Amino acid sequence: MTDLTVSRQAGVSTLTVDTYRAIWRWHFYAGLIAVPFMILLAVTGSLYLFRDEIDRTAFASRTIVAEATTPQQVPSALIATAQTAFPAARVEAYRPPVSPTASARVTLDTDAGAAYVFLNPYSGAILATMLKTQEFNEVVRKLHSLEYFGTYANRVIEAMAGFAIILVVSGLYLWWPRRQTGGVLSVRGTPSRRVFWRDTHAVTGAIAGGFIAFLALSGLPWSSFWGGKLTELTVATGTGYPAALWDNVPTSGEHAQHAMQTVGWTMEASPMPMSQHSMGDGMMGDAAKAAPLGIDRIVEIARERGMAPGFEVTLPSDATGVFTTAVYPDDLSQVRTIHIDQYSGKPLVDIGYADYGPVAKVTEFGINVHMGQEFGLPNQLLMLATCLAIILSSVAAVVMWLKRRPAGRLGVPPYPTSRRVYGALWGMALVFGVLFPLSGLLIIAMIALDVLVIRRVPVLKRTFA
């Protein structure tokens, strides 16, 4: 073996060690920031997977009724009863019972915000009233997205979704077997030893990594920035909702996201049609002069057109608005939205999953799996197992860090010695910044702070060592 060969091997070995150190350090920083949010997402996500089961058990008093031999009351009668709970409120939406033993629900626009009134469809008795923001699953949903804390908090969650993917990719690199057998698919030691928690963290992450990345990616369409850009892309390329269905329909300046109580991701950006009333001379007259159809007839039309059970009717807010019936069941093939002229009862736009563009179909499928709806209980259990893996891996990471951390210091993994490694890190950060802009910006800021500040300030360098 020549001196040149030895030198080359030493260089390769040093570069390998430096790469490992750099990725370990990056993984550590990303985890330090993301762990609290990952646990929050996993806990709230686990609860939301079983929202229907929670409603039918913990809140059965407002969602379940005894089936009666008498016919159910018509929607207009139930709505009139609901309005007695909030006399000054405007009716926003009505959801018929999904089954003979389910309650009906009326949504009202009150001074304090949207309110729910649950009713027995047979007797008309009010079972419960509450603001929408107080409903359990709505609380869980808003905690999951940090919607309670405004747009910027929601964007933090979006950035954490990108961080989750970083943690999976970097974690798999750190886990990858390097001539060792322990800690690959088995856990060594006992809970009193750091290696036990290291292996628990690594093995759990390696096994569940693909599913964790899927949850992060499939949740991003709902985010404000990344999801908004994806929506813009699908609209511009015609791969989202089929815009041609609106070609011969007058539309308002309002979009479904703001006008409908129940709306799926694909339909959020779609325009709301306007009701018309055809006069005797064939010209379009003032819709306000015509008598609108009642909610009873609209529910009949929805059922006649084969809407799946569980649909909700959003009522028009003015004389030119439309009735909109929408349903988003577990079976994607039955997802449907119908905009109905409030005067003629004519469906202006009738759109289902089969009409969506390719990007919208893939996105909706991912969302459906993400929410545990695509293939029944196994889907729920698979997503629950992934959430539990996130919690276990996160807790193990914290315990492992606390056992490794020197007293009075953070115990950040050591710096790499090669400048070439930093160049590669900046390159990867830029690529990530293109794919996931908010996460990329946070990564660039993190690397810049580490290299330009922490490394150059002695006090910080000691604290982070």
N, C-alpha and C positions, 0 to 999 in steps of 0.2 A: 504493500500500500504506500503510495507516494505522499509527500507532505501536502501536495495540492489536493489529493483526495480527502485527506484528513481535514484540511481546511474547509473544503466544500461541505463535508458532513457536519462539521461543527457549525457552519453558517446555517445550514438547513435546520439543525437541531435548535439553534438559538431563535430562528425565525418561527419555528413551531411553538416554542415556549412563549415567545412574545405574542403570537397570535392568540394562544390560549389565554394568556393574562389579559389581553385587551378585551376579548369577548367576555371573559369572566367579570372584568370590571364593568363593562357595559351592561351585562346581565344583572349585576348587583345593583347598579344605579336604577335601571329600569324597574327592577323588582321593588326597590325601596320606595319608589314613587307609586307604583301600580298596586301593590298588595292590598291596601285598604279598599281601593275601588274594586279590585277583583273579588274580594270577599263580599262586598256589598252587592255586586252584580250577581254573584252566585247564589246568595241567600234570597234576594228578591226574585231572581229568575226561577229558583226552585219553587217558590210559592206560586208564582204566576203560571207555571206549568200545570198546576192543579186548581186553577181558578174555578172551573165548573164544579169540581168535586167539593171545593171549599164552600161555594155558594149553596150546594145541595145539602150540606151537612151543618157547617157552623152557622149558616144563615138561612136554614130551611124555613124559619118562621116567616120570611118575606119572599122566598122563591118557590116554595112548594105548597100546593093546596090539595084538598081531597077532591077527587073526581066526583061530580054530582050528576044526578039524572036529569036535572033541569038544564036547558041550553045556556050557553055562555052569553053574557050581555054583549050588545054590539059595541064596537070601539067608541062611538060618540058618547054613549052613556057612561062608559068607564072614564073617558076623558073629562066629562062634565063633573063626575065625582072627584077626580083628581084635582080639578081646579078649585074645589072647595077648600083644599088644604093650603093653596096659594092663590087667593082670589084675584090678585092684581097681576098675576104672571101670564106670560104668553106661552101657548103650547108649542113646543119645538119638535117633539117626536113621540111616536107611539110604537111600542113593540108588542105584538100579539103574543099570547102564550105559545111556547115552543112545543108543548105537549098538553094532553088533557089534565095533567097534574101540576102544570107550571103556572106561575102568576103572570099577569100582564104588567107592563111598565110604561109609565108616561113620563116624559122629560119636559120640564117647564123652565122657562127663562125668568128667573126671579132677580130682584135687586142684588141679592147676594151671590148670584151666579146660577148655573144650571142646577136643577134639583130633580131628584127621582121620586116618583110616587109608585109604590108597588101595590097592586090590587088583586083581590080574588075575582077572577073573571066570571064566576057564577053568581056570587052574592053582591059583587061590587064593593065589598068592604075594603077599606084601606088597610093594608098590612104593615106598611112602613113608609116613612118619608125621610129624606135626607138630602143634603147637598151632594152633588156628584163628587166633590172633592173629599167627602167623608166616606164614600163607599170603599170597602176594604181593598178590592182588586184595583181600584183606581189609585188608591194610596200606594200600593205596591208598585204599580206601573210607573207612577211619577217618581218614586224613590229610585227605581231601576234606571231611569233616564236622567235623574237629578233635575227633572223639569220643575220641581218645587223651587229651585234656586236660580232659575232664569236661563237665558240662552248661553251665557258663558260657562255655567256649570255643566250644561248639556254638552258643550264642546270639550270639556275636560273628559267626560265619559267617552266621547268620540276618540280623543287622543289615547285614552287608555285601551280602547279596542285595538288600535295600532300597536300599542305597547305589548298587548297580549300576544300578538303575532311575533313581535321581536323576542319576547321571552320564550316562546315555543321554539323558534328557530335557533336562537343562541343556546337555549337549554339543551336541545338535541345535540348540538355540537359539543357541549361540555360533557354530556352523558355518554357520547359515543365511545364504545369499548376501545381501550388502548392497552391490550394484552392482559387486562384484568378480567376476572370472572364475577367477583362479588360486586354488588351495587349496580348490576346491569339489569337483571330481572328479579333479583332477590334483595332483601334488606338485611344488612349485617348488624351485629351488636344488639344492644338493649336500649330502651328509651333514655337511660342515664348517659349514654355516650353520643357524642356529636355525629359519628358515622351513621348511627341509626337514623337520625333526622335528615342527614345528607342523602342517604339512600332512599328514604321515604319520599323526599322531595323529588329526587331525580327519576326514580322508577315510576312514580305516579305521573309526573310530567311527561315522561317518554311514552307511556302507554296511552295517556289521554290527550297528548299534544295535538294530534290531528283533529280531534273533536273540539278542543278548546279553540283552535284556529278557526274551525268552521263556525262556532258560535260567534266569535268576534267578527268574522266577515259577513255572516248573514244578518247580524244586528246593525251593521253600518248603514244600510239603506234608510233606516229610521233617523239617522243622525242629521243635524241641521246643515252642516257644511258639506261633508262627503256625500251624504244622501241627497242633498239639494243638487249637487253637481251631477250625480248619477241621473236624477230626474230630468235635469236640463238636457243631458246627453240622449236619453231615450225619447224625449219630445222632439229634439232636433233631428234625430235619425229615424224617427217613426218606428222605434222598436219597443215603445211603451204602450199606452192606450191607443187604439186606432182612431186617430183624429178625423178620418174621413167620415165617420158616423155623425159628426157634427156639421158637415158641410152645408146641409140644407136646413139647419136648425138655428134660429136666432139665439144668440147667447148673451149673457150679461157679463160684466167685468169681474164677476166673482168666481172663485174656484171651489171645487168640491171640498177641499180641506177645511175651508172656513164656513161652508154652508151646510154640511151634512154632519149628523151625529155619528153615523157609522160609515167609515170610508177606509178602503184599503190603500196600500202604498201606491199601486199603479194609478189609481183614480184620483189621488190627492190633487194633482195639477190639472185635471180635466176641467174645462169650463162648464158652468151651470147654464142649461138651456133656459129659455123664457117661454112662459105660457102665452098662447094666442087665442083670440076668439074670432072665428070667421063670420063676417056679416053677410047679409043676404046678397049683396052685390059682388061677393067674392073678395072684397078688400079686407084688410086686417083692421079691425076696429079697436076701440079702447077696451082692454081686458077687464078693467075695473068695473065696466057697466054690465058685465055678464055675471050670471050666478055660478059660483064655483061648485064643484062636486064636493060631497062630504067625505070624511075619512072612512065611513063605512063602505062606500063604493070603491074607494081607492084600495082598501084591503082586499075586497072581492076581486078587483082587476089583477092585483099581484098574485093572488092564489090561482086565478084563471090562467095566468101566464106561466104557472109552474114554479113560482118562487119557492125555494126550499124553506122548511120551517126554521124559525129563528130570525127571520128578516125584521128590519125596523123601517118605519116610514117617517121620513123627515118632512114636516109640513112646510108649505111656502111661507115666506116671511112678509110677502107683499103681493099686490095684485098681478104682478108679472112673474112671480116665482112658480116653481113646479113642486109637485109631490115627488119625492125620491124614495124608492124602496131599495134597500141594499141588504145583502146577506153575505157573510163570510164564514161558511161552515168548515168543518175539518176537511171535507171532500172538495178539493180545488175545482173539480169539474162543475160544481154547483155554485161557485162564487158568481154573484150577479148583481148588477145595478141597473135599475130602470128609472128613468126620468119621465114623469107622467104630466101631461098638460092638465092643469087644475080645472079647466072648463070643459074640455071635450073628453077627457079621460084617455086621450090618445098617447101611446108611448112615443116619446120624442127620440129617446136614445135607449136602447136595450143592449147591454154589453155583458158578456161573461168571460171567464178565464180563457175559453177557446179563441176569443177575439183578440187577446193580448198579443203584443209583439214578442219576439224571442227573448230579449233581455228581461222584459217584464215577467215572462213565464218562469225563467230561471230564478229571478229575484223572489217572486212570490213563493216558489217552491222552497227556496232556502228559508224564507221567513216562516213558512208553514212548519218545516221541520224544527226550526229554532224554537217555535212556540209549542212544540210537542203535539201537533195536530195531524201530521201527515199519515202516520201508520199506527194510530191508536195508542194503547197502553205501552207497547214496546218503545214507541217513540218518546213518550213521556219519561219512561224509566231510563232510556239511554241518555237523554238530556239531563235528567236528574243525576245520574251517575257522573256525568261530565261536570256538573256544578259541584258535586261533592268532592270530586277529584281536585277541582280548583281550590276549594276550601282547605282540603288536606294538604295539598302541595304548598299553599301559601302559609299555613300555620307551621308546617315543617320547616319552611325556609326561614321564618322568623326565629324559631327555636334554634335552628342550626346556626344562624347568625349570632344570636345571643350567647351561645356556647363558644363560638370562635372569637368573638369581639374582645379585644384587649380592654382592660379597665380604663374608662375615661376617653376612649377613642371609638370611632365608628367601625374600624376594622375593614376598610375598603380594600379589595384585592390589589396587589402591587401593580405599579405602572409597567408597561412594556418598555424595553430599552431601545427598540428599533423605531426610527422615524418612518420607515416604510409602512409599518403597521398602522400608524396614524393616518397616512394617506389613504389606505384601504378603508379605514373606518369612516373618514369623511366621504369617500365615494359611496359607501353603502348608505350612509345617512342621507346623501342627496337622492339616491334611488328611492329610498323609503319616503323621502319628502315629496317626490313626484306621485307615488302611489297613494300615500296617506299624508296629506299636507300638514295637518295639525300635529300628528305624531312626529313627522319629520322635523318640523320647527322645534319641537320640544327636545328631540334628540340632538339637533345641532346646538341648541342652547346648552344642553347638558354637557356635550363634549367640549364646547368652547369654555364653559365655566371650569371644567376639570383641568383642561390643558393651560388655559390662559390666566386663571385666577388661583385655583386651589394649589396647583403645582408650584406657583411662584410666590405664594404667601406662606412663610414658614409656620405660622400658627395654624393656619388651615391645613397645611400639609401634614402636620403632626396629628391634628384632630381627625383627619380623614384616613390616616394610616392604619 
